[in-house]
Amino acid sequence: MDITDQLRAFVATAQTGSFTAAAERLGISNRLTSKYVAELEERLGTRLLQRTTRRVGLTPAGERMLAEAPALLDGLDDLLSEVSEQSRGFSGSLRISAPVTFGEVYVAEMLARFAAPHLDLTIDLQLSDAQTDLAAEGIDLAFRIGMLSDHSLRARKLCDIGMRVVASPDYLAHRERPERPEDLARHRCIHDTNHGPTRRWRFRNGGSVLDVPVPAQIMVNSARATCELALAGHGIAYGPDFVMAPEIAEGRLVSVFPPEILHDTALHAVYLDGPKLPRKLRALIEFAREDARKAFDPL
């Protein structure tokens, strides 16, 4: 009999405290579970479990085995998965969350490239500007831009994303152009509330950070909407480079301040805390990290 089956039966029984619960976890019969454990004890020449009518307990030898066996089985599973995935690719599904505009502009296409070699892998991308509850909505990984508010999640910084302060040429033609961030107090501003409910925009001030209050006449939770409002001449907008740069390149928007005083914002991949991260999720995080650094290296 395969020793891995025996070890799995022992670990499940020791962790649950009964052959019945272990059998349910393993998806086999109670009798077969007990048989596997007995065969393991015979192989080792020592008892691992103390059996009573109500519960099973561990002998000193069983405690020693339980301290090491789960890690051995996890390592074996990882090895088998790695060898299998090298020939077949990843399988199963990944449920991903991302902000709407960022998801449309970048994440959807990036995920398609990641999934392309893995024909048995399904990607389910959910776009929302709300702070998604990963556990409640079954999200494996979320991309988030800016400061993180939920410290119960694990996070991996992927890169920095450049920010821009922009306005239309027509808006600036009829008003005195701001020379310093503090000059924004004399202008109409369009605030994206995804960057925080307080109407403050962040700049660099030498080696420190400068948070400047702005008179936001219009507030909206969409980077694309702030861009469209700026294009229509409704004021000065603050948003990520991946939204604003194409309009600047075409001359439809003007960058108000030089890059050296603009403050970058961080892009993170966040996921639930747990003892073990699936290999396909680790692979996606590494893929996204390398890809995002190439795509969003601040100008």
Secondary structure, 3 states (H helix, E strand, C coil): CCHHHHHHHHHHHHHHCCHHHHHHHHCCCHHHHHHHHHHHHHHHCCCCEEECCCCEEECHHHHHHHHHHHHHHHHHHHHHHHHHHHHHCCEEEEEEEECHHHHHHHHHHHHHHHHCCCCEEEEEEEECCCCCCHHHHCCCEEEEECCCCCCCCEEEEEEEECEEEEECHHHHHCCCCCCCHHHHHHCCEEEEHHHCCCCEEEEEECCEEEEEECCEEEEECCHHHHHHHHHCCCCEEEEEHHHHHHHHHCCCCEECCCHHHECCEEEEEEECCCCCCCHHHHHHHHHHHHHHHHHHCCC
